[in-house]
Amino acid sequence: MNKKKKMTGRQKTFAAIMIPALLLFFCFNTYPMIRGFIYGFTNYRGYGDFDWVGLRNYADLFTDPRICNSYFFTFKYAICGTILVNVLSLLMALALNAKIKAKSFLRGVYFVPNILGGLVIGYIFSFFFTYILPALGQMWHISWIENSILSSKEFAWIGILIVGVWQAVAMTTIIYISGLQTVPDDVYEASKIDGAGKWKEFWDITFPLIIPFVGTNLVLTTKNFLMVFDQILSLTNGGPAQSTESISFLIYQNGLDGGQFGFQSANAVIFFIVIVLLSVFQLTMTSKKEEQL
């Protein structure tokens, strides 16, 4: 008879670390996702009894104007935020990676916004947009900032965008700095010998070599901007006139407080699929670009 192999001390250590982590991941991630997917086929209000409604929730998603408006706002916000964050972060990374004094101190300063919580930053900027900026506008007679930008249906999203970009630039810059440090100095020396200028050096050498980091940042920033929640809760609470309702905020507000738990669970499933498809598309495109270069 074959004797059962005993686990070594190393294997026991791995099991002791992995099993609790997997259980926690299943309890707080996988299991809620499965339950949410099931509730998407019901008219569950978050409490009490419920009935199965099949695909009715998914059909209603595409005819609900509030849902459509939230998707439009979220994608507009995510596209603008992703472009701004990556451009600004790359410029900052190039500056902080250069041979300048106090590089470590400046890197620490730029990382501070990422340490603070989204709600804390949101409430600070809410006070700034509501009181400080209008007071300065009245003092200097600048009409377009005399009223809070957060009270404007057309421009409130710009205030949220400013806060989101300001906070997101920190981590994205750190990733770009890590990418720039992987570029060998010999390559830059060879380009200087060939007489390449700074602009040509960036597009022909630096950028192609940090494409993997660009792809990572694009996926992370797009995902984070699509899932915007804290800034909206602290700055506008979805207003004015529901003009700044993101998908995540609408799922939270109507799902937990509005008695639409089943309907918003279906919305969450669709939103999850959209994020996954966008992430796969971005990674595929950047991988192709990397192979071409």
Phi, psi and omega in degrees: 000140179284130178279140178290134179286132178278146178288136177284168179299324179295316179294322177296322179295315177300316181296319181296331179275316188284317186299311177299322180295317179295320179296316178296318179298318180293318184291321187255356179231296186294311182298313176299325177297318180295316179297318179298319178298320180292316180297337178297344178259015182232174174256031182301133182262001184101353179199159176074195181280166178209161179240156176281133181238005178066228183267012183299320179299318181292325178291320181291335180301322186277355179245357180274115182296329180292320177296314180298319179295322180292324177292319178298313179298315183297316181290322176299314179296316183292318181296311180296317181295317180297316180296311183297314183297314183290323178293310181296319181294320179293320177296317179294320180297319177297320179290317183284341178273349179286171181277086179233163180283152176057040180298316183296319179296315181294323178297321177295320179296317181293337183275348182305315181303332181284338181285321182289148179287155181298321179293319180299311179298319181299316180292325177295312180291329176299316176297320180296312182290328187274325187242308188290309183297314176298324178296320177293322178297319177291324180293319183263004178058046175256103191297324188284353174241010179289334176250150181298132179296334182288345179268358181265127180294328182278328190242001180300326182294334178292321176299318177296321180297319179301314180294315181297317179294316181302321181281324186283336184300327186301300183295321180297322178297318179300318179295319178294322177298318177299320178293319180295330180284349177274349181282122182295142178294332180300327181293319179293322179296320179294322180293325178293322178297323179284355178082023181285137176280176183297317182294314179294323178298320181292311185286328184267338184238299187297305185299313179300327183281343179251016179305318178301323179287327176296316179299317178299314181294322179298316180295313183294314182291321178298314179299314183295320180288325177295328183264022182304132181214305186303314183296322180290319180298320184273335184264309187234343184056033178089351182266188354283143179056041176061024183280344182239033177277114174277170181295315180298318181294319180294320177299316180293310186294308183279333180286316184266325184254342186257006178072022180244042186301313180294316181296315180286338173294319175296320176299319180295323178296314178297318180297319178298316179296319179298316180296318179297315181296318178296318180296317178296318179297315180296315180295322179295316181294316179292327177293318177298318179297320179297318180295323179294325182276000000 
